[in-house]
Amino acid sequence: MMGWLERQWKCRKPGCDLVFHWEGRPLGSHLKGWDRACVVVGLEGLHFHDLRRSAIRNMERAGIPRNVAMQISGHRTESVYRRYDIVVEGDLKSAGERLAAYQRQQAPKLRKVK
């Protein structure tokens, strides 16, 4: 990311102090062309906030501490943060597989106790 930002900074117009600009002027809303851009790349119906949900899910799955993930995402409360951490069928399947593996691991230990 740093390399990309540095490249962007070097490409700015002389005298412009903005990293992201159009001909030296500040950019407008980042959502202005979102729908059209999504259609062009075949992702019609993708909402900008879907990216935030993906980021939250990825940070949770990567094991990033929640307080750190909340700082990155800008969430102030855990209740709002949890709304973005959507559970999908794959999560449930993975949880079942991990539970089964744990139980298989515990079975020999339980037999020895008896």
N, CA, C and O atoms as a GROMACS GRO file, in nm:
protein
  456
    1MET      N    1   0.082  -0.119   0.000
    1MET     CA    2   0.000   0.000   0.000
    1MET      C    3   0.087   0.126   0.000
    1MET      O    4   0.058   0.224  -0.069
    2MET      N    5   0.195   0.121   0.079
    2MET     CA    6   0.281   0.239   0.089
    2MET      C    7   0.340   0.276  -0.047
    2MET      O    8   0.346   0.393  -0.083
    3GLY      N    9   0.384   0.175  -0.122
    3GLY     CA   10   0.440   0.201  -0.254
    3GLY      C   11   0.339   0.266  -0.348
    3GLY      O   12   0.372   0.356  -0.424
    4TRP      N   13   0.215   0.218  -0.340
    4TRP     CA   14   0.109   0.274  -0.424
    4TRP      C   15   0.082   0.419  -0.386
    4TRP      O   16   0.066   0.504  -0.474
    5LEU      N   17   0.076   0.449  -0.256
    5LEU     CA   18   0.052   0.587  -0.211
    5LEU      C   19   0.167   0.679  -0.252
    5LEU      O   20   0.146   0.792  -0.294
    6GLU      N   21   0.289   0.628  -0.240
    6GLU     CA   22   0.404   0.709  -0.282
    6GLU      C   23   0.400   0.738  -0.432
    6GLU      O   24   0.429   0.850  -0.474
    7ARG      N   25   0.362   0.638  -0.511
    7ARG     CA   26   0.350   0.658  -0.657
    7ARG      C   27   0.242   0.762  -0.686
    7ARG      O   28   0.260   0.849  -0.771
    8GLN      N   29   0.130   0.752  -0.615
    8GLN     CA   30   0.020   0.847  -0.633
    8GLN      C   31   0.067   0.989  -0.598
    8GLN      O   32   0.033   1.085  -0.668
    9TRP      N   33   0.144   1.002  -0.492
    9TRP     CA   34   0.193   1.133  -0.447
    9TRP      C   35   0.287   1.193  -0.553
    9TRP      O   36   0.281   1.313  -0.580
   10LYS      N   37   0.373   1.109  -0.612
   10LYS     CA   38   0.467   1.158  -0.713
   10LYS      C   39   0.396   1.202  -0.841
   10LYS      O   40   0.448   1.286  -0.914
   11CYS      N   41   0.278   1.147  -0.869
   11CYS     CA   42   0.205   1.179  -0.992
   11CYS      C   43   0.117   1.304  -0.980
   11CYS      O   44   0.050   1.341  -1.077
   12ARG      N   45   0.116   1.369  -0.865
   12ARG     CA   46   0.028   1.484  -0.847
   12ARG      C   47   0.078   1.604  -0.926
   12ARG      O   48   0.195   1.612  -0.965
   13LYS      N   49  -0.013   1.697  -0.949
   13LYS     CA   50   0.024   1.819  -1.021
   13LYS      C   51   0.119   1.902  -0.935
   13LYS      O   52   0.106   1.903  -0.813
   14PRO      N   53   0.212   1.972  -0.995
   14PRO     CA   54   0.302   2.059  -0.918
   14PRO      C   55   0.220   2.158  -0.834
   14PRO      O   56   0.128   2.222  -0.884
   15GLY      N   57   0.256   2.170  -0.708
   15GLY     CA   58   0.186   2.263  -0.618
   15GLY      C   59   0.062   2.204  -0.554
   15GLY      O   60   0.002   2.268  -0.466
   16CYS      N   61   0.022   2.087  -0.593
   16CYS     CA   62  -0.097   2.022  -0.537
   16CYS      C   63  -0.056   1.944  -0.412
   16CYS      O   64   0.039   1.866  -0.416
   17ASP      N   65  -0.128   1.966  -0.301
   17ASP     CA   66  -0.094   1.894  -0.179
   17ASP      C   67  -0.188   1.776  -0.152
   17ASP      O   68  -0.191   1.723  -0.041
   18LEU      N   69  -0.265   1.737  -0.254
   18LEU     CA   70  -0.358   1.626  -0.240
   18LEU      C   71  -0.300   1.497  -0.298
   18LEU      O   72  -0.242   1.498  -0.406
   19VAL      N   73  -0.317   1.387  -0.226
   19VAL     CA   74  -0.273   1.258  -0.279
   19VAL      C   75  -0.372   1.212  -0.386
   19VAL      O   76  -0.332   1.164  -0.492
   20PHE      N   77  -0.501   1.226  -0.357
   20PHE     CA   78  -0.606   1.186  -0.451
   20PHE      C   79  -0.674   1.312  -0.502
   20PHE      O   80  -0.729   1.390  -0.425
   21HIS      N   81  -0.669   1.331  -0.632
   21HIS     CA   82  -0.723   1.453  -0.691
   21HIS      C   83  -0.756   1.427  -0.837
   21HIS      O   84  -0.724   1.322  -0.893
   22TRP      N   85  -0.822   1.524  -0.898
   22TRP     CA   86  -0.847   1.523  -1.041
   22TRP      C   87  -0.800   1.656  -1.094
   22TRP      O   88  -0.859   1.761  -1.068
   23GLU      N   89  -0.692   1.651  -1.169
   23GLU     CA   90  -0.634   1.774  -1.225
   23GLU      C   91  -0.606   1.877  -1.116
   23GLU      O   92  -0.626   1.997  -1.137
   24GLY      N   93  -0.560   1.829  -0.999
   24GLY     CA   94  -0.524   1.920  -0.890
   24GLY      C   95  -0.639   1.964  -0.803
   24GLY      O   96  -0.619   2.038  -0.706
   25ARG      N   97  -0.762   1.920  -0.836
   25ARG     CA   98  -0.878   1.957  -0.755
   25ARG      C   99  -0.923   1.838  -0.672
   25ARG      O  100  -0.906   1.723  -0.713
   26PRO      N  101  -0.980   1.864  -0.553
   26PRO     CA  102  -1.026   1.752  -0.469
   26PRO      C  103  -1.130   1.668  -0.541
   26PRO      O  104  -1.209   1.717  -0.622
   27LEU      N  105  -1.128   1.540  -0.511
   27LEU     CA  106  -1.226   1.448  -0.568
   27LEU      C  107  -1.361   1.470  -0.501
   27LEU      O  108  -1.369   1.514  -0.387
   28GLY      N  109  -1.466   1.439  -0.574
   28GLY     CA  110  -1.600   1.445  -0.517
   28GLY      C  111  -1.628   1.316  -0.440
   28GLY      O  112  -1.535   1.248  -0.396
   29SER      N  113  -1.752   1.284  -0.426
   29SER     CA  114  -1.792   1.164  -0.353
   29SER      C  115  -1.735   1.039  -0.419
   29SER      O  116  -1.742   1.024  -0.541
   30HIS      N  117  -1.678   0.951  -0.339
   30HIS     CA  118  -1.623   0.827  -0.394
   30HIS      C  119  -1.733   0.733  -0.440
   30HIS      O  120  -1.706   0.634  -0.508
   31LEU      N  121  -1.857   0.762  -0.404
   31LEU     CA  122  -1.968   0.675  -0.442
   31LEU      C  123  -2.035   0.719  -0.571
   31LEU      O  124  -2.121   0.648  -0.625
   32LYS      N  125  -1.996   0.835  -0.621
   32LYS     CA  126  -2.063   0.893  -0.738
   32LYS      C  127  -2.070   0.796  -0.856
   32LYS      O  128  -2.176   0.782  -0.917
   33GLY      N  129  -1.961   0.732  -0.890
   33GLY     CA  130  -1.960   0.642  -1.005
   33GLY      C  131  -1.958   0.495  -0.965
   33GLY      O  132  -1.933   0.408  -1.049
   34TRP      N  133  -1.985   0.466  -0.839
   34TRP     CA  134  -1.975   0.329  -0.789
   34TRP      C  135  -2.063   0.231  -0.865
   34TRP      O  136  -2.013   0.129  -0.914
   35ASP      N  137  -2.192   0.260  -0.877
   35ASP     CA  138  -2.285   0.168  -0.943
   35ASP      C  139  -2.244   0.141  -1.087
   35ASP      O  140  -2.246   0.026  -1.133
   36ARG      N  141  -2.208   0.245  -1.159
   36ARG     CA  142  -2.167   0.230  -1.299
   36ARG      C  143  -2.039   0.147  -1.309
   36ARG      O  144  -2.028   0.060  -1.396
   37ALA      N  145  -1.943   0.173  -1.220
   37ALA     CA  146  -1.818   0.097  -1.222
   37ALA      C  147  -1.843  -0.051  -1.193
   37ALA      O  148  -1.781  -0.138  -1.254
   38CYS      N  149  -1.933  -0.078  -1.100
   38CYS     CA  150  -1.965  -0.218  -1.067
   38CYS      C  151  -2.027  -0.290  -1.187
   38CYS      O  152  -1.996  -0.407  -1.213
   39VAL      N  153  -2.114  -0.221  -1.259
   39VAL     CA  154  -2.176  -0.281  -1.378
   39VAL      C  155  -2.068  -0.311  -1.482
   39VAL      O  156  -2.068  -0.418  -1.542
   40VAL      N  157  -1.977  -0.217  -1.503
   40VAL     CA  158  -1.872  -0.232  -1.604
   40VAL      C  159  -1.786  -0.354  -1.576
   40VAL      O  160  -1.745  -0.424  -1.669
   41VAL      N  161  -1.756  -0.382  -1.449
   41VAL     CA  162  -1.669  -0.496  -1.416
   41VAL      C  163  -1.747  -0.623  -1.382
   41VAL      O  164  -1.689  -0.722  -1.339
   42GLY      N  165  -1.879  -0.620  -1.402
   42GLY     CA  166  -1.960  -0.739  -1.382
   42GLY      C  167  -1.999  -0.767  -1.238
   42GLY      O  168  -2.030  -0.881  -1.202
   43LEU      N  169  -1.999  -0.665  -1.155
   43LEU     CA  170  -2.037  -0.681  -1.014
   43LEU      C  171  -2.161  -0.599  -0.981
   43LEU      O  172  -2.170  -0.537  -0.875
   44GLU      N  173  -2.254  -0.599  -1.072
   44GLU     CA  174  -2.378  -0.522  -1.052
   44GLU      C  175  -2.445  -0.564  -0.921
   44GLU      O  176  -2.458  -0.682  -0.891
   45GLY      N  177  -2.486  -0.465  -0.845
   45GLY     CA  178  -2.554  -0.492  -0.718
   45GLY      C  179  -2.461  -0.492  -0.598
   45GLY      O  180  -2.506  -0.504  -0.485
   46LEU      N  181  -2.329  -0.481  -0.622
   46LEU     CA  182  -2.235  -0.475  -0.511
   46LEU      C  183  -2.248  -0.339  -0.443
   46LEU      O  184  -2.242  -0.235  -0.510
   47HIS      N  185  -2.266  -0.339  -0.314
   47HIS     CA  186  -2.278  -0.214  -0.239
   47HIS      C  187  -2.143  -0.180  -0.179
   47HIS      O  188  -2.065  -0.269  -0.144
   48PHE      N  189  -2.115  -0.051  -0.168
   48PHE     CA  190  -1.986  -0.008  -0.115
   48PHE      C  191  -1.964  -0.066   0.025
   48PHE      O  192  -1.853  -0.105   0.059
   49HIS      N  193  -2.071  -0.072   0.105
   49HIS     CA  194  -2.057  -0.125   0.240
   49HIS      C  195  -2.027  -0.275   0.242
   49HIS      O  196  -1.986  -0.328   0.345
   50ASP      N  197  -2.049  -0.343   0.130
   50ASP     CA  198  -2.012  -0.485   0.122
   50ASP      C  199  -1.861  -0.499   0.145
   50ASP      O  200  -1.816  -0.600   0.200
   51LEU      N  201  -1.785  -0.400   0.103
   51LEU     CA  202  -1.640  -0.404   0.123
   51LEU      C  203  -1.606  -0.396   0.271
   51LEU      O  204  -1.514  -0.462   0.318
   52ARG      N  205  -1.682  -0.315   0.344
   52ARG     CA  206  -1.660  -0.303   0.488
   52ARG      C  207  -1.694  -0.435   0.556
   52ARG      O  208  -1.622  -0.480   0.646
   53ARG      N  209  -1.803  -0.497   0.514
   53ARG     CA  210  -1.839  -0.628   0.571
   53ARG      C  211  -1.730  -0.730   0.543
   53ARG      O  212  -1.693  -0.808   0.631
   54SER      N  213  -1.679  -0.729   0.420
   54SER     CA  214  -1.572  -0.823   0.385
   54SER      C  215  -1.448  -0.799   0.470
   54SER      O  216  -1.384  -0.893   0.515
   55ALA      N  217  -1.414  -0.673   0.490
   55ALA     CA  218  -1.297  -0.640   0.571
   55ALA      C  219  -1.314  -0.691   0.714
   55ALA      O  220  -1.222  -0.748   0.772
   56ILE      N  221  -1.432  -0.670   0.772
   56ILE     CA  222  -1.458  -0.715   0.909
   56ILE      C  223  -1.449  -0.867   0.916
   56ILE      O  224  -1.383  -0.922   1.004
   57ARG      N  225  -1.514  -0.935   0.822
   57ARG     CA  226  -1.510  -1.082   0.820
   57ARG      C  227  -1.366  -1.131   0.807
   57ARG      O  228  -1.325  -1.223   0.878
   58ASN      N  229  -1.290  -1.070   0.718
   58ASN     CA  230  -1.152  -1.113   0.697
   58ASN      C  231  -1.066  -1.089   0.821
   58ASN      O  232  -0.982  -1.173   0.855
   59MET      N  233  -1.085  -0.976   0.888
   59MET     CA  234  -1.007  -0.950   1.009
   59MET      C  235  -1.044  -1.049   1.120
   59MET      O  236  -0.956  -1.096   1.192
   60GLU      N  237  -1.173  -1.080   1.134
   60GLU     CA  238  -1.216  -1.177   1.234
   60GLU      C  239  -1.155  -1.314   1.204
   60GLU      O  240  -1.102  -1.379   1.294
   61ARG      N  241  -1.163  -1.358   1.078
   61ARG     CA  242  -1.112  -1.489   1.040
   61ARG      C  243  -0.961  -1.496   1.051
   61ARG      O  244  -0.905  -1.604   1.073
   62ALA      N  245  -0.895  -1.381   1.037
   62ALA     CA  246  -0.748  -1.376   1.047
   62ALA      C  247  -0.702  -1.373   1.193
   62ALA      O  248  -0.583  -1.383   1.221
   63GLY      N  249  -0.797  -1.360   1.286
   63GLY     CA  250  -0.761  -1.359   1.427
   63GLY      C  251  -0.711  -1.226   1.478
   63GLY      O  252  -0.648  -1.219   1.584
   64ILE      N  253  -0.739  -1.118   1.405
   64ILE     CA  254  -0.699  -0.985   1.451
   64ILE      C  255  -0.785  -0.950   1.572
   64ILE      O  256  -0.907  -0.964   1.566
   65PRO      N  257  -0.724  -0.905   1.681
   65PRO     CA  258  -0.802  -0.871   1.800
   65PRO      C  259  -0.913  -0.771   1.766
   65PRO      O  260  -0.893  -0.677   1.689
   66ARG      N  261  -1.028  -0.792   1.824
   66ARG     CA  262  -1.146  -0.711   1.791
   66ARG      C  263  -1.121  -0.563   1.814
   66ARG      O  264  -1.164  -0.481   1.732
   67ASN      N  265  -1.053  -0.526   1.924
   67ASN     CA  266  -1.030  -0.383   1.948
   67ASN      C  267  -0.944  -0.321   1.839
   67ASN      O  268  -0.961  -0.204   1.806
   68VAL      N  269  -0.851  -0.399   1.783
   68VAL     CA  270  -0.767  -0.349   1.673
   68VAL      C  271  -0.852  -0.338   1.546
   68VAL      O  272  -0.846  -0.238   1.475
   69ALA      N  273  -0.931  -0.442   1.518
   69ALA     CA  274  -1.017  -0.441   1.399
   69ALA      C  275  -1.115  -0.324   1.406
   69ALA      O  276  -1.143  -0.260   1.304
   70MET      N  277  -1.167  -0.296   1.524
   70MET     CA  278  -1.261  -0.184   1.539
   70MET      C  279  -1.192  -0.051   1.511
   70MET      O  280  -1.252   0.040   1.453
   71GLN      N  281  -1.067  -0.039   1.552
   71GLN     CA  282  -0.994   0.085   1.523
   71GLN      C  283  -0.972   0.100   1.373
   71GLN      O  284  -0.983   0.210   1.318
   72ILE      N  285  -0.939  -0.010   1.307
   72ILE     CA  286  -0.916  -0.007   1.162
   72ILE      C  287  -1.045   0.029   1.089
   72ILE      O  288  -1.044   0.111   0.997
   73SER      N  289  -1.156  -0.033   1.129
   73SER     CA  290  -1.283  -0.013   1.058
   73SER      C  291  -1.354   0.116   1.099
   73SER      O  292  -1.444   0.162   1.029
   74GLY      N  293  -1.314   0.173   1.211
   74GLY     CA  294  -1.378   0.298   1.256
   74GLY      C  295  -1.504   0.276   1.338
   74GLY      O  296  -1.577   0.371   1.363
   75HIS      N  297  -1.530   0.152   1.380
   75HIS     CA  298  -1.648   0.126   1.462
   75HIS      C  299  -1.619   0.167   1.606
   75HIS      O  300  -1.514   0.134   1.661
   76ARG      N  301  -1.713   0.239   1.666
   76ARG     CA  302  -1.695   0.286   1.805
   76ARG      C  303  -1.756   0.190   1.905
   76ARG      O  304  -1.711   0.183   2.020
   77THR      N  305  -1.858   0.115   1.862
   77THR     CA  306  -1.922   0.023   1.956
   77THR      C  307  -1.916  -0.119   1.902
   77THR      O  308  -1.922  -0.141   1.781
   78GLU      N  309  -1.906  -0.213   1.994
   78GLU     CA  310  -1.898  -0.353   1.954
   78GLU      C  311  -2.029  -0.401   1.892
   78GLU      O  312  -2.028  -0.488   1.805
   79SER      N  313  -2.141  -0.346   1.938
   79SER     CA  314  -2.269  -0.390   1.884
   79SER      C  315  -2.281  -0.357   1.735
   79SER      O  316  -2.332  -0.438   1.658
   80VAL      N  317  -2.235  -0.241   1.695
   80VAL     CA  318  -2.239  -0.204   1.552
   80VAL      C  319  -2.136  -0.287   1.476
   80VAL      O  320  -2.163  -0.333   1.365
   81TYR      N  321  -2.020  -0.306   1.534
   81TYR     CA  322  -1.915  -0.387   1.471
   81TYR      C  323  -1.968  -0.528   1.442
   81TYR      O  324  -1.947  -0.581   1.333
   82ARG      N  325  -2.038  -0.588   1.539
   82ARG     CA  326  -2.088  -0.725   1.523
   82ARG      C  327  -2.191  -0.736   1.410
   82ARG      O  328  -2.207  -0.843   1.352
   83ARG      N  329  -2.260  -0.628   1.380
   83ARG     CA  330  -2.355  -0.631   1.268
   83ARG      C  331  -2.285  -0.657   1.136
   83ARG      O  332  -2.345  -0.711   1.042
   84TYR      N  333  -2.160  -0.619   1.127
   84TYR     CA  334  -2.083  -0.638   1.004
   84TYR      C  335  -2.020  -0.777   0.997
   84TYR      O  336  -1.982  -0.823   0.889
   85ASP      N  337  -2.008  -0.844   1.110
   85ASP     CA  338  -1.947  -0.977   1.113
   85ASP      C  339  -2.056  -1.080   1.088
   85ASP      O  340  -2.107  -1.143   1.181
   86ILE      N  341  -2.091  -1.096   0.963
   86ILE     CA  342  -2.203  -1.181   0.923
   86ILE      C  343  -2.160  -1.328   0.919
   86ILE      O  344  -2.056  -1.361   0.864
   87VAL      N  345  -2.242  -1.414   0.980
   87VAL     CA  346  -2.215  -1.558   0.979
   87VAL      C  347  -2.280  -1.617   0.855
   87VAL      O  348  -2.398  -1.594   0.828
   88VAL      N  349  -2.202  -1.694   0.779
   88VAL     CA  350  -2.254  -1.758   0.658
   88VAL      C  351  -2.244  -1.910   0.676
   88VAL      O  352  -2.183  -1.959   0.771
   89GLU      N  353  -2.305  -1.983   0.585
   89GLU     CA  354  -2.310  -2.129   0.594
   89GLU      C  355  -2.171  -2.190   0.607
   89GLU      O  356  -2.152  -2.286   0.683
   90GLY      N  357  -2.075  -2.138   0.535
   90GLY     CA  358  -1.938  -2.189   0.543
   90GLY      C  359  -1.880  -2.178   0.683
   90GLY      O  360  -1.804  -2.264   0.726
   91ASP      N  361  -1.915  -2.070   0.754
   91ASP     CA  362  -1.868  -2.052   0.892
   91ASP      C  363  -1.924  -2.163   0.981
   91ASP      O  364  -1.852  -2.219   1.063
   92LEU      N  365  -2.051  -2.193   0.963
   92LEU     CA  366  -2.115  -2.297   1.043
   92LEU      C  367  -2.054  -2.433   1.015
   92LEU      O  368  -2.030  -2.512   1.106
   93LYS      N  369  -2.028  -2.460   0.887
   93LYS     CA  370  -1.967  -2.588   0.848
   93LYS      C  371  -1.827  -2.599   0.909
   93LYS      O  372  -1.790  -2.704   0.962
   94SER      N  373  -1.751  -2.492   0.900
   94SER     CA  374  -1.616  -2.492   0.956
   94SER      C  375  -1.620  -2.514   1.107
   94SER      O  376  -1.537  -2.587   1.161
   95ALA      N  377  -1.715  -2.451   1.175
   95ALA     CA  378  -1.727  -2.469   1.320
   95ALA      C  379  -1.759  -2.614   1.352
   95ALA      O  380  -1.703  -2.670   1.447
   96GLY      N  381  -1.848  -2.675   1.276
   96GLY     CA  382  -1.881  -2.816   1.297
   96GLY      C  383  -1.761  -2.907   1.277
   96GLY      O  384  -1.739  -3.000   1.354
   97GLU      N  385  -1.683  -2.879   1.173
   97GLU     CA  386  -1.563  -2.960   1.146
   97GLU      C  387  -1.460  -2.945   1.257
   97GLU      O  388  -1.398  -3.044   1.297
   98ARG      N  389  -1.442  -2.823   1.307
   98ARG     CA  390  -1.346  -2.801   1.416
   98ARG      C  391  -1.392  -2.871   1.544
   98ARG      O  392  -1.311  -2.927   1.618
   99LEU      N  393  -1.523  -2.866   1.571
   99LEU     CA  394  -1.577  -2.933   1.689
   99LEU      C  395  -1.558  -3.084   1.678
   99LEU      O  396  -1.517  -3.148   1.775
  100ALA      N  397  -1.586  -3.141   1.562
  100ALA     CA  398  -1.568  -3.285   1.541
  100ALA      C  399  -1.422  -3.324   1.560
  100ALA      O  400  -1.392  -3.426   1.621
  101ALA      N  401  -1.329  -3.244   1.507
  101ALA     CA  402  -1.187  -3.272   1.522
  101ALA      C  403  -1.146  -3.266   1.669
  101ALA      O  404  -1.068  -3.349   1.715
  102TYR      N  405  -1.198  -3.172   1.741
  102TYR     CA  406  -1.169  -3.160   1.884
  102TYR      C  407  -1.219  -3.282   1.959
  102TYR      O  408  -1.150  -3.338   2.044
  103GLN      N  409  -1.340  -3.324   1.927
  103GLN     CA  410  -1.398  -3.440   1.995
  103GLN      C  411  -1.317  -3.567   1.964
  103GLN      O  412  -1.298  -3.651   2.052
  104ARG      N  413  -1.270  -3.582   1.841
  104ARG     CA  414  -1.187  -3.698   1.806
  104ARG      C  415  -1.057  -3.695   1.887
  104ARG      O  416  -1.009  -3.799   1.933
  105GLN      N  417  -1.002  -3.576   1.905
  105GLN     CA  418  -0.878  -3.560   1.980
  105GLN      C  419  -0.900  -3.593   2.128
  105GLN      O  420  -0.810  -3.646   2.193
  106GLN      N  421  -1.017  -3.562   2.181
  106GLN     CA  422  -1.045  -3.584   2.322
  106GLN      C  423  -1.082  -3.728   2.354
  106GLN      O  424  -1.065  -3.772   2.467
  107ALA      N  425  -1.132  -3.802   2.256
  107ALA     CA  426  -1.181  -3.940   2.280
  107ALA      C  427  -1.075  -4.030   2.344
  107ALA      O  428  -1.108  -4.099   2.440
  108PRO      N  429  -0.950  -4.034   2.297
  108PRO     CA  430  -0.852  -4.121   2.362
  108PRO      C  431  -0.826  -4.081   2.507
  108PRO      O  432  -0.803  -4.167   2.592
  109LYS      N  433  -0.828  -3.952   2.536
  109LYS     CA  434  -0.805  -3.905   2.672
  109LYS      C  435  -0.918  -3.950   2.764
  109LYS      O  436  -0.892  -3.987   2.878
  110LEU      N  437  -1.041  -3.947   2.716
  110LEU     CA  438  -1.155  -3.987   2.796
  110LEU      C  439  -1.152  -4.137   2.824
  110LEU      O  440  -1.190  -4.179   2.933
  111ARG      N  441  -1.109  -4.216   2.729
  111ARG     CA  442  -1.101  -4.363   2.747
  111ARG      C  443  -1.001  -4.399   2.855
  111ARG      O  444  -1.022  -4.493   2.931
  112LYS      N  445  -0.890  -4.324   2.864
  112LYS     CA  446  -0.786  -4.351   2.963
  112LYS      C  447  -0.835  -4.322   3.105
  112LYS      O  448  -0.793  -4.388   3.200
  113VAL      N  449  -0.924  -4.221   3.118
  113VAL     CA  450  -0.973  -4.183   3.251
  113VAL      C  451  -1.061  -4.292   3.309
  113VAL      O  452  -1.059  -4.313   3.430
  114LYS      N  453  -1.138  -4.361   3.228
  114LYS     CA  454  -1.234  -4.461   3.277
  114LYS      C  455  -1.170  -4.581   3.333
  114LYS      O  456  -1.239  -4.674   3.377
   0.00000   0.00000   0.00000
